Amino acid sequence: MRTRMLALTSAACGAALLGAAALPASATGPGPGQEQGTAEVGAAGTDTTKVTAAELLAEVRGCARISKGAYRTDSGSPRATVPVCDTADAVFWKADMDIDCDGRRTRACNRKTDPYFLPETAFQSSRGEPLDSAVLPHVVVPGPGKVWDYRKSGLTGGSVVAVVYRDRVRYGVIGDTGPTGIIGEASYAMAKALGIDPDPSTGGAESGVTYIAFKDSRVSPIESRERARSRGAELAREFVGR
């Protein structure tokens, strides 16, 4: 529970440029595998449609606490210091990241790599199987309790979550539940995507992780990383007011 260079002669380059200029705008659109209008490239060559970590963090600077009290980040933590905060479209919390390796047995996640390994997750795939924590970026929420009940915030298994760590933003889903008094846990795959050591025994991050769970945002099937990513990017743009 606990990441061709094409060599053209100058004549060929000139011909390519002339050819592109002679084509209508629709003929110079997206290539194979791209969708029209999904990205806008700025002068620096960056995708200007992507919401940055700084933009998301600017929206969660204050806290309208929705939890009745606070959570501990670990079972041995002396104090409960992490509240769950509410916004119109999401709830969020700022905590550490422990590594969840529960679910499907894999080379990365098993009883040898994780002494707390459980071969199940609170939510299952569309095939009725435990989720694969080594492959699916997902977040663990505390089980319903007196501090907070995630279900009353419009969340469930498959709800979309944006996770921010340093300058990285990654999207996933709610995939598992944990102890009712502890918060701050995500899957092996989510940690790896964020550049955090995903080792279930020695990895994780001690602090600096922000979790933003979007209300009424469930994607199906829950194991679709692409649907979580695309829906998450869309919801993040709305969240920052784009």
C-alpha positions as CSV (number, residue, x, y, z in Angstrom):
1,M,0.0,0.0,0.0
2,R,1.6,1.5,1.2
3,T,8.3,7.2,-17.0
4,R,14.3,10.7,-37.2
5,M,15.7,13.2,-38.3
6,L,14.9,13.8,-42.1
7,A,17.7,14.9,-44.3
8,L,16.4,17.0,-47.1
9,T,18.4,18.8,-49.8
10,S,17.8,22.5,-50.1
11,A,15.9,21.9,-53.4
12,A,13.7,19.3,-51.7
13,C,13.0,21.7,-48.8
14,G,12.0,24.4,-51.3
15,A,9.7,22.0,-53.1
16,A,8.1,20.9,-49.9
17,L,7.4,24.5,-48.8
18,L,5.9,25.4,-52.2
19,G,3.7,22.3,-52.1
20,A,2.4,23.2,-48.6
21,A,1.7,26.7,-49.7
22,A,-0.3,25.5,-52.7
23,L,-2.6,23.3,-50.6
24,P,-5.8,24.5,-49.0
25,A,-5.8,24.8,-45.2
26,S,-7.7,21.6,-44.7
27,A,-5.0,19.7,-46.5
28,T,-2.4,20.7,-44.0
29,G,-4.4,19.6,-40.9
30,P,-3.7,16.9,-38.4
31,G,-1.7,13.8,-39.3
32,P,-2.6,10.2,-38.6
33,G,-3.8,9.7,-35.0
34,Q,-4.4,13.4,-34.3
35,E,-7.7,15.1,-33.7
36,Q,-8.6,18.4,-35.3
37,G,-8.5,21.2,-32.8
38,T,-7.2,19.3,-29.9
39,A,-4.0,21.3,-29.5
40,E,-2.8,24.8,-30.2
41,V,1.0,25.2,-30.5
42,G,2.5,28.5,-29.2
43,A,5.5,30.3,-30.6
44,A,7.8,28.3,-28.3
45,G,6.5,25.0,-29.7
46,T,4.5,24.2,-26.6
47,D,0.9,22.9,-26.4
48,T,-1.0,25.9,-25.1
49,T,-4.1,23.8,-24.4
50,K,-2.4,21.9,-21.6
51,V,-3.2,23.2,-18.1
52,T,0.0,23.7,-16.1
53,A,0.7,22.8,-12.5
54,A,0.9,26.4,-11.6
55,E,-2.5,27.1,-13.1
56,L,-4.1,24.3,-11.1
57,L,-2.4,25.2,-7.9
58,A,-3.5,28.8,-8.2
59,E,-7.1,27.6,-8.0
60,V,-6.6,25.6,-4.8
61,R,-4.7,28.1,-2.7
62,G,-7.5,28.5,-0.1
63,C,-9.5,25.9,1.6
64,A,-13.3,25.7,2.1
65,R,-13.1,22.6,4.3
66,I,-15.7,20.0,3.6
67,S,-14.3,17.3,5.9
68,K,-15.3,17.2,9.6
69,G,-11.8,17.5,10.8
70,A,-8.5,16.4,9.2
71,Y,-6.7,13.2,8.2
72,R,-3.3,11.7,9.1
73,T,-0.9,11.0,6.2
74,D,0.3,7.8,7.8
75,S,-0.8,5.4,10.5
76,G,2.1,6.5,12.6
77,S,1.6,10.3,12.2
78,P,1.2,12.0,15.5
79,R,-1.4,14.6,14.3
80,A,-4.2,14.8,11.7
81,T,-3.3,17.8,9.5
82,V,-4.9,17.3,6.1
83,P,-8.4,18.6,5.4
84,V,-10.5,17.9,2.4
85,C,-11.4,21.2,0.7
86,D,-14.5,21.9,-1.5
87,T,-15.0,23.9,-4.7
88,A,-18.0,24.1,-7.0
89,D,-16.6,21.5,-9.4
90,A,-14.1,19.5,-7.4
91,V,-12.7,18.6,-4.0
92,F,-9.0,18.6,-3.2
93,W,-6.4,17.8,-0.6
94,K,-2.7,18.4,-0.2
95,A,-0.7,15.5,1.3
96,D,2.1,13.0,0.8
97,M,2.0,10.1,-1.5
98,D,2.2,6.5,-0.3
99,I,2.3,3.8,-3.0
100,D,-0.7,1.6,-3.6
101,C,0.3,-1.7,-5.3
102,D,-2.9,-3.6,-4.5
103,G,-4.9,-5.4,-7.2
104,R,-3.7,-7.5,-10.0
105,R,-0.5,-9.4,-9.3
106,T,2.3,-8.3,-11.5
107,R,6.1,-8.2,-11.5
108,A,6.0,-4.8,-9.9
109,C,3.1,-5.5,-7.5
110,N,3.0,-8.7,-5.4
111,R,3.7,-10.0,-1.9
112,K,7.4,-10.0,-2.4
113,T,7.6,-6.3,-3.5
114,D,4.9,-5.1,-1.2
115,P,4.5,-6.6,2.3
116,Y,1.0,-5.1,2.5
117,F,-0.1,-6.3,-0.9
118,L,-3.8,-7.3,-1.3
119,P,-5.0,-9.0,-4.5
120,E,-8.0,-6.8,-4.7
121,T,-9.1,-3.2,-5.1
122,A,-12.3,-1.5,-4.0
123,F,-13.4,-0.9,-7.6
124,Q,-13.0,-3.4,-10.4
125,S,-12.4,-3.3,-14.1
126,S,-15.1,-3.6,-16.7
127,R,-14.3,-7.4,-16.7
128,G,-15.0,-7.6,-13.0
129,E,-11.3,-8.0,-12.1
130,P,-9.0,-6.1,-9.7
131,L,-7.4,-3.0,-11.1
132,D,-3.7,-3.2,-12.2
133,S,-1.9,-0.7,-10.0
134,A,1.3,-1.1,-12.0
135,V,-0.4,0.1,-15.2
136,L,-3.4,2.2,-14.3
137,P,-2.8,5.7,-12.8
138,H,-5.3,5.9,-9.9
139,V,-5.8,7.5,-6.5
140,V,-6.9,6.0,-3.2
141,V,-9.5,7.9,-1.2
142,P,-10.3,7.2,2.5
143,G,-13.1,4.8,3.0
144,P,-16.4,6.5,4.1
145,G,-16.2,7.6,7.7
146,K,-17.0,10.3,10.2
147,V,-14.3,12.7,8.8
148,W,-15.6,12.6,5.2
149,D,-17.6,10.4,2.9
150,Y,-16.3,10.8,-0.7
151,R,-19.7,9.5,-2.1
152,K,-21.4,12.6,-0.7
153,S,-19.1,14.8,-2.8
154,G,-20.2,13.3,-6.1
155,L,-17.2,10.9,-6.3
156,T,-17.1,7.2,-7.0
157,G,-14.8,4.6,-8.6
158,G,-13.8,6.0,-12.0
159,S,-14.1,9.6,-11.0
160,V,-11.4,11.7,-12.7
161,V,-8.6,13.1,-10.6
162,A,-5.8,15.5,-11.5
163,V,-2.6,15.0,-9.4
164,V,0.0,17.7,-9.2
165,Y,3.6,17.2,-8.1
166,R,6.2,19.9,-8.6
167,D,5.7,21.0,-12.2
168,R,3.9,17.9,-13.4
169,V,0.2,17.2,-13.8
170,R,-1.1,13.7,-14.5
171,Y,-4.7,12.5,-14.8
172,G,-6.2,9.3,-13.4
173,V,-9.2,7.9,-11.6
174,I,-10.3,7.0,-8.2
175,G,-9.5,3.3,-8.1
176,D,-9.3,2.2,-4.5
177,T,-10.2,3.1,-0.9
178,G,-8.1,3.0,2.2
179,P,-8.3,3.5,5.9
180,T,-10.9,5.9,7.1
181,G,-8.4,8.1,9.0
182,I,-5.6,8.3,6.5
183,I,-5.2,10.2,3.2
184,G,-2.5,10.6,0.5
185,E,-2.0,7.5,-1.6
186,A,-1.9,6.6,-5.3
187,S,-1.0,3.7,-7.5
188,Y,2.4,2.6,-8.6
189,A,1.6,3.8,-12.1
190,M,0.5,7.3,-11.0
191,A,3.7,7.7,-8.9
192,K,5.9,6.7,-11.8
193,A,4.1,9.1,-14.2
194,L,4.8,11.9,-11.8
195,G,8.5,11.1,-11.4
196,I,8.0,9.8,-7.9
197,D,9.8,6.6,-6.8
198,P,7.0,4.0,-7.2
199,D,8.6,1.3,-5.0
200,P,5.7,0.2,-2.7
201,S,8.1,-0.5,0.2
202,T,10.6,2.4,0.0
203,G,9.1,4.9,-2.6
204,G,6.6,7.7,-2.4
205,A,6.8,11.4,-1.6
206,E,6.8,12.8,1.9
207,S,4.8,15.9,0.9
208,G,4.0,18.3,-1.9
209,V,1.3,16.3,-3.7
210,T,-2.0,17.9,-4.6
211,Y,-5.0,15.8,-5.5
212,I,-8.0,17.4,-7.3
213,A,-11.0,15.1,-7.7
214,F,-13.6,16.3,-10.1
215,K,-17.2,15.9,-9.1
216,D,-19.6,13.8,-11.2
217,S,-16.9,12.9,-13.7
218,R,-16.9,9.1,-13.8
219,V,-15.3,7.6,-16.9
220,S,-16.1,4.1,-18.2
221,P,-14.4,1.7,-18.5
222,I,-12.5,2.6,-15.4
223,E,-9.3,1.1,-16.8
224,S,-9.2,3.4,-19.8
225,R,-6.1,5.6,-19.3
226,E,-6.9,7.5,-22.4
227,R,-10.4,8.4,-21.4
228,A,-9.2,9.6,-18.0
229,R,-6.4,11.6,-19.6
230,S,-8.7,13.3,-22.2
231,R,-11.5,13.9,-19.8
232,G,-9.1,15.1,-17.1
233,A,-7.5,17.6,-19.5
234,E,-11.0,18.9,-20.4
235,L,-12.1,19.3,-16.8
236,A,-8.8,21.0,-15.8
237,R,-9.3,23.6,-18.5
238,E,-12.8,24.3,-17.2
239,F,-11.5,24.4,-13.6
240,V,-8.9,27.1,-14.4
241,G,-11.5,29.1,-16.4
242,R,-10.4,28.5,-19.9
